[in-house]
Amino acid sequence: MATIQTQIRIDEKIKKSAVELLDGLGLNLSEAVDIFLRQVILRGGIPFDIKYPEFKPEVIAAMEEAKQISRDPNVKRYSSFAEALEDIKDEI
C-alpha cells in the first residue's frame, strides 16, 4: 500500500494529550488518523455523534459541589428557603 505524507494543524495541547493516550493504546497519531479515515469511509460519514454535551462543564462542577455540600455535616441547614433568606439578610 502506497502512503502519502499529509500535513494537518492541531492544537498543541490536544495533540499532546491525544499522543499520550494513544501511546497507552499502542497506537501512534498516524495510525489513529488512518483508523479514523477508514471508519469515515466505511460508515459514509463521521463515525461518532457530534453534539454538545448534555451539561456544560461548569454545570457538572456546580452539581458536584452541591453534592459535597449536601453531605457535609458541618454545613448550616435551613428548614425553609425563607429562613435561608433571613440569614443572608443578616450577613449584609
Summary of the structure (lengths in Angstrom):
residues: 92
radius of gyration: 24.5
end to end distance: 73.4
largest distance: 76.0
contacts: 139
relative contact order: 0.05
helix: 59%
strand: 0%
